Amino acid sequence: METKITNTRPAIESLACVEPECDLYGQRGGGNLTIRKCYGKDRIRYLRCRGCGSEFSERKGTALWNTKVCETKAVAVAEHLSEGCSQESVTRLVKVDISVVQRLNRVVGQHSRRFHDAHVCAVEVEALAADERHGFSGTKQQAAWEAEVMDPQSKLVLTHVQGQRNEELIRRLYQDVCGRVANRHNLVLFSDGEPSYASLFAEFFGVAYQPSRQGQRGRWPKTRYRIPRTLAHVQIIKRREGYRVVQVEIRYSHGSRKRAQQALDRLGYQQPNTSAIERRNATARRMAVYQIRKSIAFARRPAVKIALGWWGVTVYNGCRPHRSLRTPLPQSLAKKNSCNVRLPWRLASPIIFSQSKKSCSRLSIHTGSVIISPDYPNLTAWVWVFTAAG
């Protein structure tokens, strides 16, 4: 019996030519694509472009490109990886070979990074929250930290880097996030007490200027950086005794307290904190088996951990709902409840794309002027997203 095309297959109007030399490259809805044939058990459509005459699979440029297993199992592997299952567990649950899981983990990681680079750019934010979480790679004695920066208002993870916890890691983190935000001179950064956050902040977020030279001879002074009034950096330093926090110190490292208080008022915070990124850390540990605390789980290869980290960022940003993005009702709807019913998403006004009532993507509700991406209510819809480098 002939296998029918599943409902998850995107409409041909939503596809575009993948040949960079074509005049209609990347332009959807142009009517230039026709179905030449269908092949394989999944009845994959082989398309032809009328503009340049090239022929290609509808999977080219997606996470499913060159996948030998059926689409259902490939999506199941990606779903299990995003739920914190190890590769051996996924092999037993989906009933595929370990090589299939390893390849799909690498592919979805690379595809996630290209997707993130293409969509998360020129983002306008009011504040940023930065933090690191420890992990292990290779052996239990070889630490591999993950550092991230997120927008505490929309819960959008902007930057993800991995490596040893040192100044180089924070430098890479700053360099990446500065290339993704549109207003790096007009924001407030909340971070922990890592010294590199304060020492490198002015270099990446400040305004550079050249000091005047004393006299007519000698070298010019080194470039210095000025902190504008619209910029601030607040560090939340926690002092622990054992595993218990005994004291919290709030240090205003750069900028004025007035600018920091303006950001706190817009965020609805009473005092500076990093609660948003810390909750993200807890979620990330449940999504990646190599990040679980108090366990012997670790990635034997650093590339496996990096790919899984990028896959987790994409799922968190584009596929999972976030309950804190809802606004509670001003009054209760029942006699005995305490206003547990919630309104639609509070940042839904600038949304252009259609959204599911049960889920909301951080990518699609951002308050900036750029609408980044439509919502992906499930991973099946995401694996069909095209990236140019695929």
Residue pairs with C-beta under 8 A, 6 or more apart in sequence:
2 43
3 41
3 42
3 43
4 43
5 38
5 42
5 43
5 45
6 42
6 71
8 71
8 380
8 381
8 384
9 45
9 58
9 384
10 58
10 384
12 33
12 35
12 45
12 47
13 28
13 29
14 28
14 29
15 28
15 33
15 47
15 58
15 386
16 24
16 25
16 26
16 27
16 28
16 30
16 33
16 386
17 24
17 25
17 26
17 27
17 32
17 33
17 49
17 51
17 52
17 54
17 56
18 25
18 56
18 60
18 61
18 386
19 25
19 49
19 52
19 54
19 56
20 388
21 52
22 49
22 51
22 52
22 54
23 51
23 52
24 30
24 32
24 49
24 51
24 52
26 388
30 51
32 49
32 50
32 51
33 47
33 48
33 49
33 50
34 47
34 48
34 50
35 45
35 46
35 47
35 48
36 46
36 47
36 48
36 55
37 45
37 46
38 44
38 45
38 46
39 46
41 70
42 70
42 71
44 57
44 58
44 59
45 57
45 58
46 55
46 56
46 57
46 58
47 55
47 56
47 57
47 58
48 54
48 55
49 55
49 56
57 65
59 65
59 66
59 67
60 390
61 386
61 387
61 388
61 390
62 111
62 383
62 384
62 385
62 386
62 387
62 390
63 78
63 107
63 108
63 111
63 382
63 383
63 384
63 385
63 390
64 71
64 74
64 383
64 384
65 107
65 390
67 74
67 104
67 107
68 100
69 77
69 96
69 100
73 94
73 95
73 96
73 100
74 104
74 383
75 379
75 380
75 383
76 93
76 94
77 90
77 94
77 96
77 100
77 101
77 104
77 105
78 104
78 108
78 311
78 379
78 383
79 379
80 89
80 90
80 93
80 94
81 87
81 90
81 101
81 104
81 105
81 108
81 308
81 311
82 287
82 311
82 312
82 315
82 319
82 379
83 287
84 286
84 287
84 288
84 289
84 292
85 93
85 289
86 289
86 297
87 98
87 101
87 102
87 105
87 304
88 98
89 289
90 96
90 101
91 97
91 98
91 100
91 101
94 101
102 304
105 304
105 307
105 308
105 311
106 303
106 304
106 307
108 307
108 311
108 383
109 306
109 307
109 308
109 309
109 310
109 311
110 307
110 310
111 387
111 390
112 310
112 311
112 313
112 314
113 310
114 387
114 388
114 389
114 390
115 314
115 385
115 387
116 160
116 310
116 313
116 314
116 317
118 387
118 388
119 363
119 372
119 373
120 156
120 158
120 180
120 317
120 363
120 372
121 179
121 180
121 370
122 180
122 181
122 182
122 368
122 370
123 151
123 156
123 158
123 180
123 181
123 182
123 366
123 368
123 370
123 372
124 181
124 182
124 183
124 366
124 367
124 368
124 369
124 370
125 151
125 153
125 158
125 181
125 183
125 187
125 368
126 151
126 153
126 187
126 188
126 263
126 266
126 267
126 367
127 151
127 152
127 153
127 187
127 188
127 189
127 190
127 263
127 266
127 267
128 149
128 150
128 151
128 152
128 158
128 177
128 181
128 187
128 188
128 189
128 190
129 149
129 150
129 151
129 152
129 189
129 190
129 191
129 274
129 276
129 277
130 147
130 148
130 149
130 173
130 177
130 189
130 190
130 191
130 192
130 197
130 274
130 277
131 147
131 148
131 191
131 192
131 274
131 277
131 278
131 281
132 145
132 146
132 147
132 148
132 165
132 169
132 192
132 194
133 145
133 146
133 281
133 284
133 285
133 291
134 143
134 145
134 165
135 143
135 144
135 145
135 146
135 288
135 290
135 291
135 298
135 299
135 305
136 142
136 143
136 144
136 290
136 298
136 299
137 143
137 144
137 290
137 298
137 299
137 300
137 301
137 302
137 305
138 144
138 298
138 299
138 300
138 301
138 302
139 298
140 296
140 298
143 164
143 165
144 162
144 163
144 164
144 299
144 302
144 305
145 162
145 163
145 164
145 165
145 169
146 160
146 161
146 162
146 284
146 291
146 309
147 159
147 160
147 161
147 162
147 163
147 165
147 169
147 170
147 173
148 157
148 158
148 159
148 160
148 161
148 173
148 277
148 280
148 284
148 313
149 157
149 158
149 159
149 173
149 177
149 277
150 156
150 157
150 158
150 276
150 277
150 280
151 158
151 366
152 190
152 267
152 275
152 276
152 277
153 266
153 267
153 347
153 367
154 325
154 347
154 362
154 365
154 366
154 367
155 276
155 280
155 322
155 324
155 325
155 362
156 317
156 362
156 363
156 366
157 280
157 313
157 316
157 317
157 362
158 177
158 180
158 181
159 173
159 176
159 177
159 180
160 309
160 310
160 313
161 169
161 172
161 173
161 176
162 302
162 305
162 306
162 309
163 169
163 172
165 194
166 196
167 196
167 199
167 200
169 196
170 194
170 196
170 197
170 200
171 196
171 200
174 200
174 201
174 203
174 204
174 205
175 204
177 184
178 184
178 204
178 205
181 187
182 368
182 370
184 204
184 205
185 205
185 206
185 207
185 228
185 230
185 231
186 228
186 230
186 231
187 205
187 230
187 231
187 263
188 231
188 232
188 233
188 234
188 255
188 259
188 260
188 262
188 263
189 197
189 201
189 205
189 232
189 233
189 234
190 234
190 235
190 236
190 272
190 273
190 274
190 277
191 197
191 233
191 234
191 235
191 236
191 274
192 235
192 236
192 237
192 238
192 274
193 235
193 236
193 237
193 238
193 249
193 251
197 233
197 235
197 253
198 233
198 235
198 253
198 254
201 233
201 253
201 254
202 225
202 226
202 227
202 254
203 225
205 227
205 231
205 233
206 225
206 226
206 227
206 228
206 231
206 254
207 225
207 226
207 227
207 228
208 223
208 224
208 225
208 226
209 223
209 224
209 225
209 226
210 220
210 221
210 223
210 224
211 220
211 221
211 222
211 224
212 221
213 219
213 220
213 221
227 254
227 255
229 255
229 256
229 259
230 259
231 254
231 255
231 259
232 252
232 254
232 255
232 256
232 257
232 259
232 260
232 263
233 252
233 253
233 254
233 255
234 250
234 251
234 252
234 253
234 260
234 272
235 250
235 251
235 253
236 248
236 249
236 250
236 251
236 272
236 273
236 274
237 248
237 249
237 250
237 251
238 245
238 247
238 248
238 249
239 245
239 246
239 247
239 248
239 249
240 246
250 271
250 272
252 260
260 272
264 270
264 271
264 272
280 316
283 316
284 291
284 312
284 316
285 291
285 292
285 293
286 292
287 312
287 315
287 316
288 305
288 308
288 309
288 312
289 297
290 297
290 298
290 299
290 304
290 305
290 308
299 305
299 308
314 382
315 379
315 382
316 362
317 361
317 362
317 363
318 361
318 362
318 363
318 364
318 373
318 375
318 376
318 382
319 359
319 361
319 376
319 377
319 378
319 379
319 382
320 359
321 358
321 359
321 360
322 360
322 362
323 342
325 345
325 346
325 347
325 360
325 362
325 365
326 342
326 343
326 344
326 345
326 346
327 342
327 343
327 345
327 346
328 339
328 342
328 343
329 339
329 341
329 342
329 343
330 339
331 339
332 338
332 339
332 341
333 339
333 341
344 357
345 355
345 360
345 365
347 365
347 366
347 367
348 355
348 360
348 365
350 365
350 366
350 367
350 371
351 364
351 365
351 371
352 371
353 364
353 371
353 373
353 374
353 375
354 374
354 375
355 361
355 364
355 375
356 375
356 377
358 377
359 375
359 377
360 375
361 373
361 374
361 375
361 376
363 372
363 373
363 375
364 371
364 372
364 373
364 374
364 375
366 372
376 382
376 385
